[in-house]
Amino acid sequence: MKPRILISRRWPEAVEARLSARYDVTLNISDTPLTIEQLQAAMRDYDALCPTVSDRVPAAVLATADARVRILANYGAGYEHIDLEAAKAAGVVVTNTPDVLTDATADLAILLMMMASRRAGEGERELRAGRWTGWRPTHLLGQSLAGKTLGLVGYGRIARATAMRARAALGMKIAYHSRKRAADEDGAVYHGALDGLAGAADVLSLHTPGGPETHHMIDAALLKRMKPSAILINTARGSVVNEHDLAQALAEGAIAAAGLDVFQGEPNLSAALLAAPNAVLLPHLGSATQETRTAMGMRVADNLDRFFNGDAPLDRVA
């Protein structure tokens, strides 16, 4: 009998086809987030559950009585939405999809930098609203990134890919802060303290995981350390930024702009951020290319294949 698998959202067609050829797959045709009750029912009815970042999988789900699920094959690199300790206690394996998101997310970080620095969001809104009165020398003046310092909070794969693009395409200098100094810095300047990096950076780009250690790492105190001309970029986790403090900093001119692709309460956004003209806001598009989203799904399929073949999954996190 084929293992029964529930895919919590719609995935790229090629991935759904691959999984359906080998497993007894249930697709979420409506593509709406599953409720806690639906996830609890799935724990009893399936051998594998494939959640995404839009599915919260707390202890109440993982501790479901008479659970049948043996593996949570997560679609995404992040897994803060899954209670890993509860998964371990329940004997449920958890995997993710690292590596394949690097280039797409780095590309988006650069996009946000350029949009924020050149005030592109403001310009498009003005144009679409019919408020543009024509070219003039002082209209929506932004700032060049050439020669400026890109400060990276975290120095993993995505941060390094972002640095490579910023240096090669934009002529930026690179600095970084991380818990440990990198053995290979690729010419970047290390800051042992986040405050120091915040004060030196013209663009501060976040590349840290979520969790208690990084929760609201960017708050009012940190934002005050930044230059008034500085730009904050977040393609990491929404929980890293205190959005109330950021909105206030943007309104008061404490920093020049922000470019955000992730939000703490997504899909619900802060009204103050939505009202900020100097904030570029994107709906979690970091990995949103056909190639990347397909590769993510294929990585899930690889993990499932290895697990049900009795082998260790490639990307086990619990």
Buried (B, 14 or more C-beta within 10 A) or exposed (E): EEBBBBBBBBBBEEBBEBBBEBBBBBBBEEEEBBEEEBBBBBBEBBBBBBBBBBBBBEEBBBBBEEBBBBBBBBBBBBBBBBBBEBBEEBEBBBBBBBEBBBBBBBBBBBBBBBBBBBBBBBBEEBEEEEEEEEEEEEEEEBBEBEEBBBBBBBBBBBBBBBBEBBBEEBEBBBBBBBEEEBEEBEEBEBBEEBBBBBBBBBBBBBBBBBEEEBBBBBBBEBBBBBBEBBBBBBBBBBBBBBBBBBBBBBBEEBBBBBBBBBBBEEEEBBEBBEEBEBBBBBEBBBBBBEEBBBBBBBBBBBBBBBBBEEEEBBBBBB
